[in-house]
């Protein structure tokens, strides 16, 4: 890595750094790509705008010393890359405690699985599943989920479906098209996979916290990761790329952009990106999600009930028992879409009460109201991640379906979970995309070396 002054009298505080490959974003995909290249002996530099690494993954330590995730955390069924990475880095994977189905609560009462509203919602979910397999009609591209749900006959069934879609996608229902929803369902292998714990996308957890894995990868890369380094522009001239941050110029042969399209849209590209890529950035937005974890000395609720709930009242939220083996007790809460942003109007005490009040009534214990520690994050307020869990296409858009295009543009390569051919939107997809981008770059270097050797001298 070369460092020198820029030579620009109007930019005397900046330095110039040289590297073979610059990686924009220190989330899982960017770190995986950088690690793969570094292990092949290719010089790499990771540029992260935030003051931490991890992107949409983030682990914390509770007041009781346990680790928990405020970002991506689940090892889903078939997430082989994620499982292998956890094993490599010495992490402990355990199956999440889960009942056959969550308890659905409305008006402080449990809704029976055979009630009219539940049966109606189940029939709608089945219809969506079948339509996703056959392909959505063209009109669904301009029909939002909110518009479609107006056809559902009962208010309680509509509300159940709203909360399910909000929590599973983090989308605003008046911005998510039925076509995009059907595409997600088809791509992820069906609603049962998307919504299920055992055998589904929320099957296992990591005792040490999934975010610990990105911490360890960043530690391996050491000084090759620069935080507080927001990339503001990327220029290419046929001989490589030049990236600018607020304090430096970085000259590289190749760049891997691992941030999602709505975030990379903040970067100025010279020359401009092709129209298709620009449209992708303009027509997508990051989902909104509030996540909280309440920590207790022990999972006392197990004496009377499994703590997996779907609450339809108030903000509408899902609760999962993410307690590690042997304790302490962890209860994970997710609120998605517009309702997640409405929680921003409350202070922390108000948000805790809005969540733990209904939960205490459902569990039948006021001890729920007194966690040993409370951890929360509104990802849509994070200026670096932009939101979570993933980037979503706006209704009416003809771009933004998974997997997103990732073909290189000159010396610019693309990573990020949304570009994965399998499990896009999940940590597994982020790992896959990072590996693929690193492979593309390494192969491009090999072709360049081979061409140089063949050139007449």
C-alpha positions as a Markdown table, in Angstrom:
| # | Residue | x | y | z |
|---|---|---|---|---|
| 1 | Unk | 0.0 | 0.0 | 0.0 |
| 2 | Unk | 1.6 | 3.3 | -1.2 |
| 3 | Unk | 1.0 | 6.6 | 0.6 |
| 4 | Unk | 2.1 | 10.0 | -0.5 |
| 5 | Unk | 0.9 | 13.6 | -0.8 |
| 6 | Unk | -1.6 | 14.4 | -3.5 |
| 7 | Unk | 0.3 | 17.3 | -4.8 |
| 8 | Unk | -2.9 | 19.3 | -5.1 |
| 9 | Unk | -2.3 | 22.7 | -3.3 |
| 10 | Unk | -6.1 | 23.0 | -2.7 |
| 11 | Unk | -6.2 | 19.6 | -1.0 |
| 12 | Unk | -3.2 | 19.6 | 1.2 |
| 13 | Unk | -4.8 | 17.5 | 4.0 |
| 14 | Unk | -5.5 | 14.6 | 1.6 |
| 15 | Unk | -3.1 | 11.7 | 1.0 |
| 16 | Unk | -2.9 | 9.2 | -1.9 |
| 17 | Unk | -3.1 | 5.5 | -1.2 |
| 18 | Unk | -2.2 | 2.8 | -3.7 |
| 19 | Unk | -3.6 | -0.7 | -3.7 |
| 20 | Unk | -4.5 | -3.4 | -6.2 |
| 21 | Unk | -8.1 | -3.7 | -5.1 |
| 22 | Unk | -10.2 | -1.2 | -3.2 |
| 23 | Unk | -13.4 | -2.6 | -1.5 |
| 24 | Unk | -16.2 | -0.2 | -0.7 |
| 25 | Unk | -18.0 | -1.3 | 2.4 |
| 26 | Unk | -16.9 | -3.4 | 5.3 |
| 27 | Unk | -20.1 | -5.5 | 5.7 |
| 28 | Unk | -19.9 | -9.3 | 5.4 |
| 29 | Unk | -19.7 | -9.3 | 1.6 |
| 30 | Unk | -17.0 | -6.7 | 1.4 |
| 31 | Unk | -14.9 | -8.3 | 4.1 |
| 32 | Unk | -15.3 | -11.8 | 2.6 |
| 33 | Unk | -14.1 | -10.5 | -0.8 |
| 34 | Unk | -11.2 | -8.6 | 0.8 |
| 35 | Unk | -10.1 | -11.7 | 2.9 |
| 36 | Unk | -10.2 | -14.0 | -0.1 |
| 37 | Unk | -8.0 | -11.6 | -2.2 |
| 38 | Unk | -5.7 | -11.0 | 0.7 |
| 39 | Unk | -5.2 | -14.7 | 1.2 |
| 40 | Unk | -4.2 | -15.0 | -2.5 |
| 41 | Unk | -1.5 | -12.4 | -2.0 |
| 42 | Unk | -3.4 | -9.6 | -3.7 |
| 43 | Unk | -3.1 | -6.2 | -2.1 |
| 44 | Unk | -6.4 | -4.9 | -0.9 |
| 45 | Unk | -7.9 | -1.9 | 1.0 |
| 46 | Unk | -11.4 | -1.8 | 2.5 |
| 47 | Unk | -13.1 | 1.6 | 2.8 |
| 48 | Unk | -15.9 | 1.9 | 5.3 |
| 49 | Unk | -17.9 | 5.0 | 6.0 |
| 50 | Unk | -19.0 | 4.1 | 9.5 |
| 51 | Unk | -16.8 | 4.0 | 12.6 |
| 52 | Unk | -17.2 | 0.2 | 12.8 |
| 53 | Unk | -17.1 | -2.8 | 10.6 |
| 54 | Unk | -20.0 | -5.2 | 10.0 |
| 55 | Unk | -22.5 | -3.3 | 7.9 |
| 56 | Unk | -25.9 | -4.7 | 8.6 |
| 57 | Unk | -24.4 | -7.1 | 11.2 |
| 58 | Unk | -23.8 | -5.9 | 14.7 |
| 59 | Unk | -23.1 | -7.8 | 17.9 |
| 60 | Unk | -23.3 | -6.4 | 21.4 |
| 61 | Unk | -22.6 | -7.7 | 24.9 |
| 62 | Unk | -25.5 | -7.7 | 27.4 |
| 63 | Unk | -25.3 | -6.7 | 31.1 |
| 64 | Unk | -25.1 | -10.4 | 31.9 |
| 65 | Unk | -22.1 | -11.0 | 29.6 |
| 66 | Unk | -24.0 | -12.8 | 26.9 |
| 67 | Unk | -23.6 | -11.9 | 23.2 |
| 68 | Unk | -26.6 | -10.8 | 21.0 |
| 69 | Unk | -27.1 | -9.5 | 17.5 |
| 70 | Unk | -28.9 | -6.2 | 16.7 |
| 71 | Unk | -28.3 | -6.9 | 13.0 |
| 72 | Unk | -28.4 | -10.0 | 10.8 |
| 73 | Unk | -28.2 | -13.2 | 12.9 |
| 74 | Unk | -29.9 | -16.3 | 11.7 |
| 75 | Unk | -28.2 | -19.3 | 10.1 |
| 76 | Unk | -31.0 | -20.6 | 7.9 |
| 77 | Unk | -31.6 | -24.1 | 6.6 |
| 78 | Unk | -29.2 | -24.8 | 3.8 |
| 79 | Unk | -26.9 | -21.8 | 4.6 |
| 80 | Unk | -23.8 | -23.9 | 4.1 |
| 81 | Unk | -21.3 | -21.1 | 3.6 |
| 82 | Unk | -22.5 | -19.3 | 6.8 |
| 83 | Unk | -22.2 | -22.6 | 8.8 |
| 84 | Unk | -18.7 | -23.3 | 7.4 |
| 85 | Unk | -17.5 | -19.7 | 8.2 |
| 86 | Unk | -18.9 | -20.0 | 11.8 |
| 87 | Unk | -17.0 | -23.3 | 12.2 |
| 88 | Unk | -13.8 | -21.9 | 10.8 |
| 89 | Unk | -13.9 | -18.9 | 13.1 |
| 90 | Unk | -14.6 | -21.0 | 16.2 |
| 91 | Unk | -18.2 | -19.9 | 16.7 |
| 92 | Unk | -20.9 | -22.1 | 18.2 |
| 93 | Unk | -24.1 | -22.7 | 16.2 |
| 94 | Unk | -27.2 | -23.8 | 18.1 |
| 95 | Unk | -30.8 | -24.5 | 17.0 |
| 96 | Unk | -33.3 | -21.8 | 18.0 |
| 97 | Unk | -36.0 | -22.9 | 20.4 |
| 98 | Unk | -39.3 | -22.7 | 18.6 |
| 99 | Unk | -42.8 | -24.1 | 18.8 |
| 100 | Unk | -44.7 | -25.6 | 15.8 |
| 101 | Unk | -46.3 | -22.2 | 15.1 |
| 102 | Unk | -46.1 | -18.8 | 16.7 |
| 103 | Unk | -48.9 | -17.6 | 19.0 |
| 104 | Unk | -50.9 | -14.8 | 17.3 |
| 105 | Unk | -52.2 | -12.1 | 19.7 |
| 106 | Unk | -54.8 | -9.5 | 18.9 |
| 107 | Unk | -56.8 | -7.3 | 21.4 |
| 108 | Unk | -54.8 | -9.0 | 24.2 |
| 109 | Unk | -56.2 | -12.4 | 23.2 |
| 110 | Unk | -54.7 | -15.4 | 21.5 |
| 111 | Unk | -56.3 | -16.1 | 18.1 |
| 112 | Unk | -57.1 | -19.7 | 17.5 |
| 113 | Unk | -55.5 | -21.4 | 14.6 |
| 114 | Unk | -58.9 | -22.5 | 13.3 |
| 115 | Unk | -60.6 | -19.1 | 13.7 |
| 116 | Unk | -62.1 | -17.5 | 10.6 |
| 117 | Unk | -59.5 | -14.8 | 10.4 |
| 118 | Unk | -56.6 | -17.3 | 10.7 |
| 119 | Unk | -58.1 | -19.6 | 8.1 |
| 120 | Unk | -58.7 | -16.6 | 5.8 |
| 121 | Unk | -55.1 | -15.5 | 6.2 |
| 122 | Unk | -53.8 | -19.0 | 5.6 |
| 123 | Unk | -55.8 | -19.3 | 2.3 |
| 124 | Unk | -54.3 | -16.0 | 1.1 |
| 125 | Unk | -50.8 | -17.2 | 1.9 |
| 126 | Unk | -51.5 | -20.4 | 0.0 |
| 127 | Unk | -52.8 | -18.4 | -3.0 |
| 128 | Unk | -49.7 | -16.2 | -2.9 |
| 129 | Unk | -47.5 | -19.3 | -2.8 |
| 130 | Unk | -49.2 | -20.9 | -5.8 |
| 131 | Unk | -49.2 | -17.7 | -7.8 |
| 132 | Unk | -45.4 | -17.2 | -7.0 |
| 133 | Unk | -44.7 | -20.7 | -8.5 |
| 134 | Unk | -46.7 | -20.0 | -11.7 |
| 135 | Unk | -45.6 | -16.5 | -12.1 |
| 136 | Unk | -47.3 | -13.2 | -11.2 |
| 137 | Unk | -49.7 | -11.5 | -13.7 |
| 138 | Unk | -48.3 | -8.4 | -15.3 |
| 139 | Unk | -50.8 | -6.2 | -13.4 |
| 140 | Unk | -49.1 | -7.2 | -10.2 |
| 141 | Unk | -46.1 | -5.0 | -11.0 |
| 142 | Unk | -48.1 | -1.9 | -10.4 |
| 143 | Unk | -50.4 | -3.3 | -7.7 |
| 144 | Unk | -49.0 | -2.7 | -4.2 |
| 145 | Unk | -49.4 | -5.2 | -1.4 |
| 146 | Unk | -51.5 | -2.6 | 0.5 |
| 147 | Unk | -53.9 | -2.3 | -2.5 |
| 148 | Unk | -54.2 | -6.1 | -2.8 |
| 149 | Unk | -54.9 | -6.6 | 0.9 |
| 150 | Unk | -57.9 | -4.4 | 0.7 |
| 151 | Unk | -59.6 | -7.4 | -1.0 |
| 152 | Unk | -59.1 | -9.6 | 2.1 |
| 153 | Unk | -62.6 | -9.9 | 3.7 |
| 154 | Unk | -61.8 | -9.5 | 7.5 |
| 155 | Unk | -59.8 | -6.7 | 9.2 |
| 156 | Unk | -58.1 | -9.2 | 11.5 |
| 157 | Unk | -56.9 | -11.4 | 8.6 |
| 158 | Unk | -55.7 | -8.3 | 6.8 |
| 159 | Unk | -53.8 | -7.1 | 9.8 |
| 160 | Unk | -52.2 | -10.5 | 10.3 |
| 161 | Unk | -51.0 | -10.5 | 6.7 |
| 162 | Unk | -49.7 | -7.0 | 7.0 |
| 163 | Unk | -47.6 | -7.8 | 10.0 |
| 164 | Unk | -46.2 | -11.0 | 8.4 |
| 165 | Unk | -45.2 | -9.1 | 5.2 |
| 166 | Unk | -43.7 | -6.2 | 7.1 |
| 167 | Unk | -41.6 | -8.3 | 9.5 |
| 168 | Unk | -40.4 | -10.7 | 6.7 |
| 169 | Unk | -39.5 | -8.0 | 4.1 |
| 170 | Unk | -39.2 | -4.7 | 6.1 |
| 171 | Unk | -41.1 | -3.1 | 3.2 |
| 172 | Unk | -43.6 | -0.3 | 3.1 |
| 173 | Unk | -46.7 | -2.1 | 1.9 |
| 174 | Unk | -47.7 | 0.9 | -0.2 |
| 175 | Unk | -44.3 | 0.8 | -2.0 |
| 176 | Unk | -43.9 | -3.0 | -2.4 |
| 177 | Unk | -45.6 | -4.5 | -5.5 |
| 178 | Unk | -47.3 | -7.8 | -5.5 |
| 179 | Unk | -45.0 | -8.8 | -8.3 |
| 180 | Unk | -41.9 | -8.1 | -6.1 |
| 181 | Unk | -43.4 | -10.0 | -3.2 |
| 182 | Unk | -44.2 | -13.0 | -5.5 |
| 183 | Unk | -40.7 | -12.9 | -6.9 |
| 184 | Unk | -39.3 | -13.0 | -3.3 |
| 185 | Unk | -41.5 | -15.9 | -2.4 |
| 186 | Unk | -40.5 | -17.9 | -5.5 |
| 187 | Unk | -36.8 | -17.0 | -5.1 |
| 188 | Unk | -36.6 | -17.9 | -1.4 |
| 189 | Unk | -38.2 | -21.3 | -2.0 |
| 190 | Unk | -41.7 | -20.5 | -0.7 |
| 191 | Unk | -43.3 | -18.7 | 2.2 |
| 192 | Unk | -42.8 | -21.6 | 4.5 |
| 193 | Unk | -39.0 | -21.2 | 4.1 |
| 194 | Unk | -39.2 | -17.4 | 4.5 |
| 195 | Unk | -41.4 | -17.5 | 7.6 |
| 196 | Unk | -40.3 | -20.7 | 9.3 |
| 197 | Unk | -37.8 | -21.3 | 12.1 |
| 198 | Unk | -37.2 | -25.0 | 12.2 |
| 199 | Unk | -36.2 | -26.0 | 8.6 |
| 200 | Unk | -36.6 | -22.4 | 7.4 |
| 201 | Unk | -34.7 | -19.1 | 7.3 |
| 202 | Unk | -34.5 | -18.7 | 11.1 |
| 203 | Unk | -33.3 | -22.1 | 12.0 |
| 204 | Unk | -30.1 | -21.5 | 14.0 |
| 205 | Unk | -28.2 | -18.8 | 15.9 |
| 206 | Unk | -24.6 | -18.2 | 17.0 |
| 207 | Unk | -23.8 | -18.1 | 20.7 |
| 208 | Unk | -21.0 | -15.5 | 20.3 |
| 209 | Unk | -23.2 | -13.4 | 18.0 |
| 210 | Unk | -23.1 | -13.4 | 14.2 |
| 211 | Unk | -21.6 | -10.0 | 14.2 |
| 212 | Unk | -18.5 | -11.4 | 15.9 |
| 213 | Unk | -17.6 | -13.1 | 12.6 |
| 214 | Unk | -17.3 | -9.8 | 10.8 |
| 215 | Unk | -15.2 | -8.5 | 13.7 |
| 216 | Unk | -12.8 | -11.4 | 13.4 |
| 217 | Unk | -12.5 | -11.1 | 9.6 |
| 218 | Unk | -11.8 | -7.4 | 10.0 |
| 219 | Unk | -9.2 | -8.2 | 12.7 |
| 220 | Unk | -7.5 | -10.6 | 10.3 |
| 221 | Unk | -7.3 | -7.8 | 7.6 |
| 222 | Unk | -6.0 | -5.4 | 10.2 |
| 223 | Unk | -4.7 | -2.1 | 8.8 |
| 224 | Unk | -6.2 | -3.0 | 5.4 |
| 225 | Unk | -9.6 | -1.9 | 6.7 |
| 226 | Unk | -10.1 | 1.9 | 7.0 |
| 227 | Unk | -13.2 | 3.0 | 8.9 |
| 228 | Unk | -14.6 | 6.6 | 8.9 |
| 229 | Unk | -13.7 | 6.5 | 5.2 |
| 230 | Unk | -16.8 | 7.4 | 3.1 |
| 231 | Unk | -16.2 | 7.0 | -0.6 |
| 232 | Unk | -17.7 | 10.1 | -2.3 |
| 233 | Unk | -16.6 | 9.4 | -5.9 |
| 234 | Unk | -15.1 | 6.7 | -8.2 |
| 235 | Unk | -13.4 | 7.6 | -11.4 |
| 236 | Unk | -12.1 | 5.2 | -14.1 |
| 237 | Unk | -9.8 | 6.0 | -17.0 |
| 238 | Unk | -9.1 | 2.7 | -18.6 |
| 239 | Unk | -6.0 | 2.1 | -16.5 |
| 240 | Unk | -7.8 | 1.6 | -13.2 |
| 241 | Unk | -9.9 | 3.5 | -10.7 |
| 242 | Unk | -9.5 | 6.5 | -8.4 |
| 243 | Unk | -11.6 | 6.7 | -5.3 |
| 244 | Unk | -12.0 | 9.8 | -3.2 |
| 245 | Unk | -12.9 | 10.0 | 0.4 |
| 246 | Unk | -13.0 | 13.1 | 2.5 |
| 247 | Unk | -9.3 | 12.7 | 3.4 |
| 248 | Unk | -7.7 | 10.6 | 0.8 |
| 249 | Unk | -7.4 | 9.5 | -2.9 |
| 250 | Unk | -7.1 | 5.8 | -3.5 |
| 251 | Unk | -5.6 | 4.6 | -6.7 |
| 252 | Unk | -6.5 | 0.9 | -7.5 |
| 253 | Unk | -6.5 | -1.5 | -10.4 |
| 254 | Unk | -10.0 | -2.8 | -9.5 |
| 255 | Unk | -12.8 | -1.8 | -7.1 |
| 256 | Unk | -15.5 | -4.0 | -5.5 |
| 257 | Unk | -18.6 | -2.0 | -4.5 |
| 258 | Unk | -20.3 | -4.1 | -1.8 |
| 259 | Unk | -22.9 | -1.6 | -0.7 |
| 260 | Unk | -26.6 | -2.0 | -1.8 |
| 261 | Unk | -27.8 | 0.2 | -4.7 |
| 262 | Unk | -29.6 | 2.8 | -2.6 |
| 263 | Unk | -26.3 | 3.4 | -0.7 |
| 264 | Unk | -24.0 | 3.3 | -3.7 |
| 265 | Unk | -26.3 | 5.9 | -5.3 |
| 266 | Unk | -24.6 | 8.4 | -3.0 |
| 267 | Unk | -21.3 | 7.8 | -4.9 |
| 268 | Unk | -20.5 | 10.0 | -7.9 |
| 269 | Unk | -19.2 | 7.9 | -10.8 |
| 270 | Unk | -17.1 | 9.3 | -13.6 |
| 271 | Unk | -17.9 | 8.5 | -16.3 |
| 272 | Unk | -21.5 | 7.9 | -15.3 |
| 273 | Unk | -22.7 | 4.3 | -14.9 |
| 274 | Unk | -24.8 | 2.8 | -17.6 |
| 275 | Unk | -28.5 | 3.6 | -17.6 |
| 276 | Unk | -29.5 | 0.2 | -16.3 |
| 277 | Unk | -27.3 | 0.5 | -13.2 |
| 278 | Unk | -28.4 | 4.0 | -12.5 |
| 279 | Unk | -32.1 | 3.0 | -12.8 |
| 280 | Unk | -31.4 | 0.2 | -10.3 |
| 281 | Unk | -30.1 | 2.7 | -7.8 |
| 282 | Unk | -32.9 | 5.1 | -8.4 |
| 283 | Unk | -35.8 | 2.6 | -8.3 |
| 284 | Unk | -34.7 | 0.8 | -5.1 |
| 285 | Unk | -34.9 | 1.7 | -1.4 |
| 286 | Unk | -33.7 | 0.2 | 1.9 |
| 287 | Unk | -36.3 | -1.5 | 4.1 |
| 288 | Unk | -37.2 | -0.1 | 7.5 |
| 289 | Unk | -36.7 | -2.2 | 10.6 |
| 290 | Unk | -36.6 | -1.8 | 14.4 |
| 291 | Unk | -34.9 | -4.6 | 16.3 |
| 292 | Unk | -34.6 | -5.0 | 20.0 |
| 293 | Unk | -33.4 | -7.7 | 22.3 |
| 294 | Unk | -34.5 | -7.9 | 26.0 |
| 295 | Unk | -32.1 | -9.9 | 28.2 |
| 296 | Unk | -33.1 | -11.8 | 31.4 |
| 297 | Unk | -31.2 | -13.8 | 33.9 |
| 298 | Unk | -33.0 | -16.9 | 32.8 |
| 299 | Unk | -35.7 | -17.8 | 30.3 |
| 300 | Unk | -38.4 | -18.1 | 33.0 |
| 301 | Unk | -41.3 | -18.0 | 30.5 |
| 302 | Unk | -40.5 | -21.6 | 29.5 |
| 303 | Unk | -42.2 | -22.8 | 32.6 |
| 304 | Unk | -45.6 | -21.8 | 31.0 |
| 305 | Unk | -45.1 | -21.0 | 27.3 |
| 306 | Unk | -42.9 | -20.8 | 24.3 |
| 307 | Unk | -42.1 | -17.2 | 23.6 |
| 308 | Unk | -42.7 | -17.0 | 19.9 |
| 309 | Unk | -45.4 | -14.4 | 19.2 |
| 310 | Unk | -46.9 | -12.3 | 16.4 |
| 311 | Unk | -48.6 | -9.2 | 17.9 |
| 312 | Unk | -51.2 | -7.5 | 15.7 |
| 313 | Unk | -51.9 | -4.5 | 17.9 |
| 314 | Unk | -49.9 | -1.3 | 18.2 |
| 315 | Unk | -46.8 | -1.3 | 16.0 |
| 316 | Unk | -47.3 | -5.0 | 15.1 |
| 317 | Unk | -44.3 | -7.1 | 15.8 |
| 318 | Unk | -42.8 | -10.5 | 16.0 |
| 319 | Unk | -41.1 | -12.0 | 19.1 |
| 320 | Unk | -38.5 | -14.9 | 19.0 |
| 321 | Unk | -36.8 | -16.7 | 21.8 |
| 322 | Unk | -33.2 | -16.4 | 20.9 |
| 323 | Unk | -31.8 | -17.6 | 24.3 |
| 324 | Unk | -28.5 | -19.3 | 24.1 |
| 325 | Unk | -28.1 | -22.8 | 25.5 |
| 326 | Unk | -27.9 | -22.6 | 29.3 |
| 327 | Unk | -29.1 | -19.0 | 29.4 |
| 328 | Unk | -29.5 | -16.2 | 30.0 |
| 329 | Unk | -32.9 | -15.5 | 28.4 |
| 330 | Unk | -33.0 | -13.5 | 25.2 |
| 331 | Unk | -36.2 | -12.2 | 23.6 |
| 332 | Unk | -35.7 | -10.8 | 20.1 |
| 333 | Unk | -38.3 | -8.3 | 18.7 |
| 334 | Unk | -38.7 | -7.2 | 15.1 |
| 335 | Unk | -40.9 | -4.4 | 13.7 |
| 336 | Unk | -40.8 | -3.8 | 10.0 |
| 337 | Unk | -41.9 | -1.2 | 7.4 |
| 338 | Unk | -43.7 | 2.0 | 8.2 |
| 339 | Unk | -44.6 | 0.9 | 11.7 |
| 340 | Unk | -40.9 | 0.7 | 12.5 |
| 341 | Unk | -40.5 | 4.4 | 11.7 |
| 342 | Unk | -43.5 | 5.3 | 13.8 |
| 343 | Unk | -41.6 | 4.0 | 16.8 |
| 344 | Unk | -39.1 | 6.7 | 16.3 |
| 345 | Unk | -41.6 | 9.2 | 17.7 |
| 346 | Unk | -41.2 | 7.6 | 21.1 |
| 347 | Unk | -38.3 | 7.7 | 23.5 |
| 348 | Unk | -36.6 | 4.5 | 24.6 |
| 349 | Unk | -38.9 | 4.1 | 27.6 |
| 350 | Unk | -41.9 | 4.5 | 25.3 |
| 351 | Unk | -40.6 | 1.9 | 22.8 |
| 352 | Unk | -39.9 | -0.6 | 25.6 |
| 353 | Unk | -43.4 | -0.2 | 27.0 |
| 354 | Unk | -45.0 | -0.5 | 23.6 |
| 355 | Unk | -43.2 | -3.9 | 23.1 |
| 356 | Unk | -42.9 | -5.3 | 26.6 |
| 357 | Unk | -46.3 | -4.3 | 27.9 |
| 358 | Unk | -48.3 | -6.6 | 25.4 |
| 359 | Unk | -45.6 | -9.3 | 25.8 |
| 360 | Unk | -45.9 | -9.3 | 29.6 |
| 361 | Unk | -49.7 | -9.8 | 29.3 |
| 362 | Unk | -49.3 | -12.6 | 26.8 |
| 363 | Unk | -46.7 | -14.4 | 28.8 |
| 364 | Unk | -48.6 | -13.7 | 32.1 |
| 365 | Unk | -45.6 | -12.3 | 34.0 |
| 366 | Unk | -44.7 | -8.8 | 34.9 |
| 367 | Unk | -41.1 | -9.9 | 35.1 |
| 368 | Unk | -41.0 | -9.3 | 31.4 |
| 369 | Unk | -41.1 | -5.6 | 32.1 |
| 370 | Unk | -37.8 | -5.7 | 34.0 |
| 371 | Unk | -35.1 | -7.0 | 31.7 |
| 372 | Unk | -31.5 | -7.0 | 32.9 |
| 373 | Unk | -30.6 | -5.1 | 29.8 |
| 374 | Unk | -32.4 | -3.7 | 26.7 |
| 375 | Unk | -30.7 | -3.3 | 23.4 |
| 376 | Unk | -32.3 | -1.7 | 20.4 |
| 377 | Unk | -31.5 | -0.3 | 16.9 |
| 378 | Unk | -33.6 | 1.4 | 14.2 |
| 379 | Unk | -31.7 | 0.5 | 11.1 |
| 380 | Unk | -33.5 | 3.0 | 8.9 |
| 381 | Unk | -31.8 | 5.7 | 11.0 |
| 382 | Unk | -28.4 | 4.3 | 10.3 |
| 383 | Unk | -26.9 | 6.7 | 7.8 |
| 384 | Unk | -24.3 | 4.2 | 6.7 |
| 385 | Unk | -26.4 | 1.0 | 6.3 |
| 386 | Unk | -29.4 | 3.0 | 5.0 |
| 387 | Unk | -31.8 | 0.5 | 6.5 |
| 388 | Unk | -32.4 | -3.3 | 6.5 |
| 389 | Unk | -32.7 | -6.1 | 6.0 |
| 390 | Unk | -32.2 | -5.5 | 2.3 |
| 391 | Unk | -32.8 | -3.2 | -0.7 |
| 392 | Unk | -36.3 | -3.4 | -2.2 |
| 393 | Unk | -37.7 | -2.4 | -5.6 |
| 394 | Unk | -40.3 | 0.4 | -5.7 |
| 395 | Unk | -43.8 | -0.6 | -7.1 |
| 396 | Unk | -43.9 | -0.3 | -10.9 |
| 397 | Unk | -40.2 | -0.7 | -11.3 |
| 398 | Unk | -38.9 | -3.2 | -13.9 |
| 399 | Unk | -35.6 | -3.6 | -12.1 |
| 400 | Unk | -34.6 | -4.8 | -8.6 |
| 401 | Unk | -35.6 | -8.4 | -8.6 |
| 402 | Unk | -33.3 | -11.0 | -7.1 |
| 403 | Unk | -30.6 | -11.6 | -7.8 |
| 404 | Unk | -29.5 | -8.1 | -8.8 |
| 405 | Unk | -27.2 | -7.8 | -11.8 |
| 406 | Unk | -23.5 | -8.0 | -10.9 |
| 407 | Unk | -21.7 | -8.0 | -14.2 |
| 408 | Unk | -18.5 | -5.8 | -13.9 |
| 409 | Unk | -18.5 | -2.4 | -15.5 |
| 410 | Unk | -14.9 | -1.9 | -16.7 |
| 411 | Unk | -12.8 | -2.2 | -13.5 |
| 412 | Unk | -15.8 | -1.9 | -11.2 |
| 413 | Unk | -17.1 | -5.2 | -9.7 |
| 414 | Unk | -20.3 | -5.6 | -7.6 |
| 415 | Unk | -21.0 | -7.6 | -4.4 |
| 416 | Unk | -23.6 | -7.4 | -1.7 |
| 417 | Unk | -26.2 | -9.9 | -0.5 |
| 418 | Unk | -28.8 | -8.7 | -3.0 |
| 419 | Unk | -26.6 | -9.9 | -5.9 |
| 420 | Unk | -26.3 | -13.5 | -4.6 |
| 421 | Unk | -27.6 | -16.3 | -6.8 |
| 422 | Unk | -28.9 | -18.1 | -3.7 |
| 423 | Unk | -30.3 | -16.7 | -0.4 |
| 424 | Unk | -30.1 | -13.1 | -1.5 |
| 425 | Unk | -30.9 | -10.8 | 1.4 |
| 426 | Unk | -29.4 | -13.1 | 4.0 |
| 427 | Unk | -25.9 | -13.4 | 5.5 |
| 428 | Unk | -25.5 | -16.6 | 3.4 |
| 429 | Unk | -26.0 | -14.4 | 0.3 |
| 430 | Unk | -23.5 | -11.8 | 1.4 |
| 431 | Unk | -20.9 | -14.5 | 1.8 |
| 432 | Unk | -21.6 | -16.0 | -1.6 |
| 433 | Unk | -21.5 | -12.6 | -3.3 |
| 434 | Unk | -18.1 | -11.7 | -1.6 |
| 435 | Unk | -16.6 | -15.0 | -2.8 |
| 436 | Unk | -17.9 | -14.5 | -6.3 |
| 437 | Unk | -16.6 | -10.9 | -6.6 |
| 438 | Unk | -13.2 | -11.9 | -5.3 |
| 439 | Unk | -13.1 | -14.8 | -7.8 |
| 440 | Unk | -13.9 | -12.4 | -10.6 |
| 441 | Unk | -11.2 | -10.0 | -9.7 |
| 442 | Unk | -8.6 | -12.7 | -9.2 |
| 443 | Unk | -9.4 | -14.2 | -12.6 |
| 444 | Unk | -9.2 | -10.8 | -14.2 |
| 445 | Unk | -5.7 | -10.3 | -12.8 |
| 446 | Unk | -4.7 | -13.7 | -14.1 |
| 447 | Unk | -6.0 | -12.9 | -17.5 |
| 448 | Unk | -4.0 | -9.6 | -17.4 |
| 449 | Unk | -0.8 | -11.5 | -16.4 |
| 450 | Unk | -1.3 | -14.1 | -19.2 |
| 451 | Unk | -1.9 | -11.3 | -21.8 |
| 452 | Unk | 1.2 | -9.5 | -20.7 |
| 453 | Unk | 3.3 | -12.7 | -21.1 |
| 454 | Unk | 1.9 | -13.3 | -24.6 |
| 455 | Unk | 2.6 | -9.7 | -25.7 |
| 456 | Unk | 5.5 | -9.3 | -28.2 |
| 457 | Unk | 8.6 | -7.8 | -26.8 |
